[in-house]
Structures are given as structure tokens and as C-alpha cells.
């Protein structure tokens, strides 16, 4: 825990107030690159989508925040000038605002769920997931500073930097030697999919299978947060029997909550990513092929619960439509530029 956690929380709440009267639109990386290329066009017919977005952004009607996943995918570009052109666009349309990273979101979503369930005081989840662009990867570097005053002053200083400045600092020699290159292990994903093809007889079973694996992967989050609250409120460490209960209870509670459908839109990241992987596995003819599924699903987990619109690729939109996750979280999803433009025109 940082010495300035309360300061960071207060800053996030301040950012959320700036968003209260705005339409929040999340663009996946495909559309950021489309807009960047349109920004170089002189023919008005070839930049009609960008000009509409500029109009909505400059009027204060809409804002276009990014996520950690957007940032990593931007870093796949191997030309620094092209990358910088992307960041200039992001700085303008996002107004310097991003979402907190995936690790923080998992903790925050569980903490919010746990506090609400046990009657403890908490803030609206939607008010705490916002940060500034330079901090979208987290705050670990601030924790290295020894005093609270240093942490606070450095945090405030960093929040004023633009994404363009961050990229310029990352590549001071003017070239990208090793672009970010993460890809899913498609061989392992396909092997696992087809080896277990007939183990689930319904889509719900498939979802629960994916959910179980995802909860096990992050069960330390549940244990650590409940331990922290237990120690704080009881002024002691839990005994062995209490530890065993803590370690298992919340993982089973979440699993059975979704199984019985008592949980629906709660814990968005724990709902959306397993459900989209279940969708990919349930389609018996679909193979994992491009190595981008996990990042695509992460984009959806940022956009659907916290944004009003999500503009993405056709296949991901189809999967979201099939699972009805857009309806569950009240987010409009589009993939075709023509339809996106119509949606934006309606925002007048």
C-alpha cells in the first residue's frame, strides 16, 4: 500500500467528476489507427469520421479514454514517428484520461464486491477506475520514494505529462529497437479447446468452466483483501482455521453466485473475460488464429462496464452480441465505420 493511497483515491474521484456529463467512448486499437491515418488525409471525404469525433471531443460532449491494453498494442508499432502520431491523437481525444490497469481493476472490483456484500462503506466502482495517462500501468515506481511528501509531489508531477512525452522518454534515441510483441499461445489454446470439446453440454457449463479457471488464477486477490480487512478490524492475524475459510470461501461464493445467476453484472472483469473465452470455445468451428484474443477480450472488459460506446472489430462485436454482454452492461457496440458515424451523428 502506498503512503499516498488516500491522495490517489481523491484524485480518481476528481477525474470521475469531470466525466459525469460526458459520453464515454472506448475505441479499440483498430479505430485509433484508422483515425490516426485519417488525420494525415487532406480529402474531407476520407476523414469524415475523424472530423466528427474532433467535433464531439472539442465541444466537450464526448471523451475517448484509453486502457493499458491500448497502450501495449500501440507499442507494437515499429516506427517511432507513427507511434508519436498515435499518441498526439490520444492526448487530444482522451484529455489525458485513461483507465487503471488490469491488475488494479481485478483488486478494485473484488474489493468493491466484498465491501458491498459485507455492509462496509465503499465508493461507486465507476468513480474509482479512472486515472491519468502516465499512470495507466500503475504506481509501483512511486512506492520507491521514501516519504509521503515525495510520493505525493511526484505523483502530482507525473499526472501532468502527456502520452507523447511518455513515449518520447521511453525512446530517447529516436528509434524503436524491440516493439511489443505479445501473442496468445494459439497452439496451446487450440489443443485445450479440441481436447475438451465435448466436456460441456451447454454454453453455461462452458462459461462456468472458464470462470472456474479464471478464479483459481486470481484467488490470491480474494485471500489478500479479506486477510487485510480481517487483520485491520480484529488487530490480529487469522488462525489456521480462519485462514482456510478465507482462502476458499470467496472463490466459491463468486462461482456459485454466477452459477445460480444471483450475480449478473457484478465483478465485470471476472464475468466478461471468461464469458468471451467460453464463446470462442463454444463455437466448434472457430480456431484461435491471430494470437490477439486475450487482448481483444480485455478491451471488452474495459469498455462494456464503464463506457457508453465501444467501437471494435466485427468478430468481437458478434461475440458480444451473442453473449448479450452489451445489454447486460448497457454499452452500445459497433464495428462498421458507417454505423459508427451514424451513432456519432445522433449524439448531437
C-alpha positions as CSV (number, residue, x, y, z in Angstrom):
1,X,0.0,0.0,0.0
2,X,1.3,3.4,-0.9
3,X,1.6,6.2,1.7
4,X,-0.5,8.4,-0.6
5,X,-3.3,5.9,-1.3
6,X,-5.9,8.4,0.0
7,X,-4.4,11.1,-2.2
8,X,-4.7,8.9,-5.3
9,X,-8.2,7.9,-4.4
10,X,-9.2,11.6,-4.1
11,X,-7.6,12.3,-7.4
12,X,-9.6,9.5,-9.1
13,X,-12.8,10.8,-7.7
14,X,-11.9,14.3,-9.1
15,X,-11.4,12.8,-12.5
16,X,-14.7,10.9,-12.3
17,X,-16.5,14.3,-11.7
18,X,-15.0,15.6,-15.0
19,X,-16.7,12.6,-16.8
20,X,-20.1,13.0,-15.3
21,X,-21.7,15.0,-18.1
22,X,-19.7,13.3,-20.9
23,X,-20.4,10.4,-23.3
24,X,-17.6,8.0,-22.8
25,X,-16.5,6.2,-25.9
26,X,-13.9,3.4,-26.0
27,X,-12.0,2.8,-29.2
28,X,-10.1,-0.4,-29.7
29,X,-6.7,-0.2,-31.3
30,X,-8.0,-0.7,-34.8
31,X,-10.0,2.5,-34.6
32,X,-7.2,4.6,-33.1
33,X,-5.0,3.6,-36.0
34,X,-7.8,4.3,-38.5
35,X,-8.3,7.8,-37.0
36,X,-4.5,8.4,-37.0
37,X,-4.3,7.6,-40.7
38,X,-7.3,9.8,-41.4
39,X,-5.5,12.7,-39.6
40,X,-3.0,12.7,-42.4
41,X,-5.6,13.0,-45.1
42,X,-6.4,16.3,-46.9
43,X,-9.5,15.0,-48.7
44,X,-12.5,15.8,-46.4
45,X,-14.3,12.7,-47.7
46,X,-11.5,10.5,-46.3
47,X,-11.5,12.0,-42.8
48,X,-15.2,12.3,-42.2
49,X,-15.2,10.0,-39.1
50,X,-12.3,11.8,-37.5
51,X,-13.7,15.2,-38.1
52,X,-17.0,14.2,-36.4
53,X,-15.0,12.8,-33.5
54,X,-13.0,16.0,-33.2
55,X,-16.2,18.0,-33.2
56,X,-17.7,15.9,-30.4
57,X,-14.4,16.0,-28.4
58,X,-13.8,19.7,-28.8
59,X,-17.3,20.6,-27.8
60,X,-16.9,18.7,-24.5
61,X,-19.8,16.3,-25.4
62,X,-17.6,13.1,-25.6
63,X,-14.3,11.8,-24.2
64,X,-12.2,8.9,-25.5
65,X,-10.1,7.3,-22.8
66,X,-7.7,4.5,-23.4
67,X,-6.7,1.5,-21.3
68,X,-3.4,-0.3,-20.5
69,X,-4.2,-2.7,-23.3
70,X,-4.5,0.1,-25.8
71,X,-1.0,1.3,-24.7
72,X,0.6,-2.1,-25.1
73,X,-0.9,-2.5,-28.6
74,X,0.3,1.0,-29.6
75,X,3.8,-0.3,-28.7
76,X,3.6,-2.9,-31.4
77,X,4.3,-0.2,-33.9
78,X,7.9,-0.3,-35.0
79,X,8.1,3.3,-36.4
80,X,8.5,5.9,-33.7
81,X,7.1,8.8,-35.8
82,X,3.9,6.8,-36.5
83,X,3.7,5.9,-32.8
84,X,4.1,9.5,-31.8
85,X,1.3,10.5,-34.3
86,X,-0.9,8.0,-32.5
87,X,-0.1,9.5,-29.1
88,X,-0.8,13.0,-30.2
89,X,-4.3,11.9,-31.2
90,X,-4.8,10.1,-27.9
91,X,-3.7,13.1,-25.9
92,X,-6.2,15.3,-27.7
93,X,-9.3,12.9,-27.6
94,X,-8.7,11.4,-24.1
95,X,-8.0,14.7,-22.4
96,X,-5.2,12.9,-20.6
97,X,-7.5,10.3,-19.0
98,X,-7.2,6.5,-19.0
99,X,-8.5,3.6,-17.0
100,X,-6.4,1.9,-14.3
101,X,-4.6,-1.2,-15.3
102,X,-5.9,-4.8,-15.2
103,X,-4.2,-5.9,-12.0
104,X,-5.7,-2.9,-10.1
105,X,-9.1,-3.4,-11.7
106,X,-9.3,-7.0,-10.5
107,X,-8.4,-6.0,-7.0
108,X,-10.8,-3.0,-7.0
109,X,-13.7,-4.9,-8.5
110,X,-13.3,-7.6,-5.8
111,X,-12.8,-5.1,-3.0
112,X,-15.9,-3.3,-4.1
113,X,-17.9,-6.5,-4.2
114,X,-16.6,-7.7,-0.9
115,X,-17.3,-4.4,0.9
116,X,-20.8,-4.1,-0.5
117,X,-21.6,-7.7,0.4
118,X,-20.4,-7.3,4.0
119,X,-22.0,-3.9,4.5
120,X,-18.8,-1.9,4.6
121,X,-18.6,1.6,3.2
122,X,-17.3,1.9,-0.4
123,X,-17.5,4.3,-3.4
124,X,-19.3,3.6,-6.6
125,X,-17.0,1.4,-8.7
126,X,-17.3,3.6,-11.8
127,X,-15.8,6.5,-9.9
128,X,-12.6,4.8,-9.0
129,X,-11.4,3.2,-12.2
130,X,-10.1,6.5,-13.8
131,X,-6.5,7.8,-13.8
132,X,-4.2,9.9,-15.9
133,X,-2.3,8.6,-19.0
134,X,1.2,8.4,-17.5
135,X,-0.2,6.2,-14.6
136,X,-2.1,3.7,-16.7
137,X,0.4,1.0,-15.9
138,X,0.3,1.5,-12.2
139,X,2.1,3.3,-9.3
140,X,4.9,0.9,-8.3
141,X,7.6,3.4,-9.2
142,X,6.1,5.9,-6.8
143,X,6.3,3.4,-3.9
144,X,10.1,3.5,-4.2
145,X,10.1,7.1,-2.8
146,X,10.5,7.0,0.9
147,X,8.3,9.8,2.3
148,X,4.7,10.6,1.8
149,X,5.5,14.2,0.7
150,X,7.8,12.9,-2.0
151,X,5.3,10.3,-3.2
152,X,2.6,13.0,-3.3
153,X,4.6,15.6,-5.1
154,X,6.0,13.2,-7.7
155,X,2.5,11.7,-8.3
156,X,1.1,15.2,-9.0
157,X,4.0,16.0,-11.3
158,X,3.7,12.8,-13.3
159,X,-0.1,13.2,-13.8
160,X,0.6,16.3,-15.9
161,X,2.6,14.6,-18.5
162,X,1.2,13.7,-21.9
163,X,1.3,10.3,-23.6
164,X,3.5,11.9,-26.2
165,X,6.0,12.9,-23.5
166,X,5.9,9.4,-22.1
167,X,6.7,7.8,-25.4
168,X,9.5,10.4,-26.1
169,X,11.0,9.4,-22.7
170,X,10.8,5.7,-23.4
171,X,12.6,6.1,-26.8
172,X,15.1,8.9,-26.3
173,X,17.4,7.8,-29.1
174,X,14.6,8.2,-31.7
175,X,14.0,4.6,-32.7
176,X,12.2,1.5,-31.5
177,X,14.6,-1.4,-31.2
178,X,12.1,-4.0,-30.0
179,X,8.4,-3.4,-30.5
180,X,6.0,-5.0,-28.0
181,X,5.3,-8.5,-29.5
182,X,3.0,-10.4,-27.1
183,X,0.7,-13.0,-28.8
184,X,-1.5,-15.7,-27.3
185,X,-0.2,-19.2,-27.4
186,X,-2.6,-20.3,-30.1
187,X,-1.3,-23.9,-30.3
188,X,-2.0,-24.4,-26.6
189,X,-5.4,-22.7,-26.8
190,X,-6.5,-24.8,-29.8
191,X,-5.1,-28.0,-28.2
192,X,-7.0,-27.4,-25.0
193,X,-10.2,-26.4,-26.9
194,X,-10.4,-29.5,-29.0
195,X,-9.2,-32.0,-26.4
196,X,-12.1,-30.9,-24.1
197,X,-14.6,-30.2,-26.8
198,X,-17.3,-32.4,-25.5
199,X,-16.9,-31.9,-21.8
200,X,-19.5,-29.1,-21.6
201,X,-23.1,-29.8,-22.9
202,X,-24.3,-26.2,-22.6
203,X,-22.9,-22.7,-23.0
204,X,-23.5,-22.0,-19.3
205,X,-21.4,-25.0,-18.4
206,X,-18.7,-23.8,-20.8
207,X,-18.8,-20.3,-19.1
208,X,-18.6,-21.9,-15.6
209,X,-15.6,-24.0,-16.7
210,X,-13.8,-20.8,-17.9
211,X,-14.9,-18.9,-14.8
212,X,-13.5,-21.6,-12.5
213,X,-10.1,-21.5,-14.2
214,X,-10.0,-17.7,-14.1
215,X,-11.0,-17.5,-10.4
216,X,-8.3,-20.0,-9.5
217,X,-5.8,-17.9,-11.4
218,X,-6.5,-14.8,-9.3
219,X,-7.6,-16.4,-6.0
220,X,-4.7,-14.6,-4.2
221,X,-6.7,-11.4,-4.7
222,X,-9.6,-12.7,-2.7
223,X,-7.4,-14.0,0.1
224,X,-5.2,-10.9,0.4
225,X,-8.0,-8.4,0.5
226,X,-10.0,-10.4,3.1
227,X,-6.9,-11.0,5.2
228,X,-6.2,-7.3,5.1
229,X,-9.7,-6.4,6.4
230,X,-9.6,-9.2,9.0
231,X,-6.3,-8.1,10.4
232,X,-7.3,-4.4,10.4
233,X,-10.6,-4.9,12.1
234,X,-9.5,-7.6,14.6
235,X,-6.0,-6.3,15.2
236,X,-4.6,-9.9,14.8
237,X,-3.6,-12.5,12.2
238,X,-6.3,-15.1,11.4
239,X,-5.7,-18.5,12.9
240,X,-5.2,-21.6,10.7
241,X,-8.9,-22.5,10.6
242,X,-9.9,-18.9,9.7
243,X,-7.2,-18.8,7.0
244,X,-8.6,-21.9,5.4
245,X,-12.1,-20.5,5.4
246,X,-10.9,-17.2,3.9
247,X,-8.9,-18.7,1.2
248,X,-11.8,-20.7,-0.3
249,X,-15.0,-19.0,0.7
250,X,-15.0,-16.1,-1.7
251,X,-13.9,-18.0,-4.8
252,X,-16.7,-20.5,-4.2
253,X,-19.1,-17.7,-3.4
254,X,-18.4,-15.9,-6.7
255,X,-18.5,-19.2,-8.7
256,X,-21.9,-20.2,-7.2
257,X,-23.2,-16.7,-7.5
258,X,-22.8,-16.7,-11.3
259,X,-23.9,-20.4,-11.5
260,X,-27.2,-19.6,-9.7
261,X,-27.5,-16.2,-11.6
262,X,-27.7,-14.3,-8.3
263,X,-24.6,-12.5,-9.7
264,X,-25.0,-10.9,-13.1
265,X,-23.2,-7.6,-13.8
266,X,-21.1,-7.6,-10.7
267,X,-17.3,-8.2,-10.9
268,X,-17.2,-7.2,-14.6
269,X,-13.7,-8.5,-15.4
270,X,-14.5,-11.9,-13.8
271,X,-17.6,-12.1,-15.9
272,X,-16.6,-10.7,-19.3
273,X,-13.3,-12.4,-20.0
274,X,-14.4,-15.9,-19.1
275,X,-17.6,-15.5,-21.0
276,X,-15.9,-14.4,-24.2
277,X,-13.4,-17.2,-23.9
278,X,-16.4,-19.5,-23.4
279,X,-17.9,-18.0,-26.6
280,X,-14.7,-18.7,-28.5
281,X,-14.6,-22.3,-27.3
282,X,-18.4,-22.9,-27.8
283,X,-18.1,-22.2,-31.5
284,X,-16.7,-25.6,-32.5
285,X,-15.6,-24.4,-36.0
286,X,-13.7,-21.4,-34.7
287,X,-9.9,-21.7,-34.1
288,X,-7.7,-19.4,-32.2
289,X,-5.6,-18.0,-35.0
290,X,-4.2,-14.5,-34.7
291,X,-2.9,-14.5,-31.1
292,X,-4.9,-11.4,-30.2
293,X,-8.0,-12.9,-28.5
294,X,-6.9,-12.2,-24.9
295,X,-6.2,-8.5,-25.6
296,X,-9.5,-8.2,-27.6
297,X,-11.4,-9.6,-24.6
298,X,-9.5,-7.3,-22.2
299,X,-10.6,-4.3,-24.4
300,X,-14.2,-5.5,-24.0
301,X,-13.7,-5.8,-20.2
302,X,-12.7,-2.2,-20.0
303,X,-15.3,-0.8,-22.4
304,X,-18.5,-2.7,-21.6
305,X,-19.0,-1.9,-17.9
306,X,-17.5,1.6,-17.8
307,X,-18.2,3.3,-21.2
308,X,-21.3,4.3,-23.2
309,X,-20.0,3.1,-26.6
310,X,-17.4,0.6,-27.7
311,X,-16.2,0.7,-31.3
312,X,-14.3,-2.5,-32.2
313,X,-13.8,-5.3,-34.8
314,X,-16.6,-7.3,-36.4
315,X,-15.8,-10.7,-34.8
316,X,-15.6,-9.3,-31.3
317,X,-18.9,-7.4,-31.8
318,X,-20.5,-10.7,-32.9
319,X,-19.3,-12.5,-29.8
320,X,-20.6,-9.6,-27.6
321,X,-23.9,-9.7,-29.4
322,X,-24.2,-13.5,-28.9
323,X,-23.5,-13.3,-25.2
324,X,-25.6,-10.2,-24.7
325,X,-22.9,-8.6,-22.7
326,X,-23.6,-5.2,-24.3
327,X,-27.2,-5.4,-23.0
328,X,-26.0,-6.6,-19.5
329,X,-23.7,-3.6,-19.1
330,X,-25.7,-1.0,-21.1
331,X,-22.9,-0.3,-23.7
332,X,-23.6,0.3,-27.4
333,X,-21.2,-1.8,-29.5
334,X,-20.5,-1.1,-33.2
335,X,-17.9,-2.3,-35.7
336,X,-18.8,-0.8,-39.1
337,X,-17.5,2.7,-39.8
338,X,-20.7,3.7,-41.5
339,X,-22.8,2.7,-38.5
340,X,-20.3,4.3,-36.1
341,X,-20.6,7.6,-37.9
342,X,-24.4,7.4,-37.7
343,X,-24.2,6.8,-33.9
344,X,-21.9,9.8,-33.5
345,X,-24.2,12.0,-35.6
346,X,-27.1,11.0,-33.2
347,X,-25.1,12.4,-30.3
348,X,-25.9,16.0,-31.4
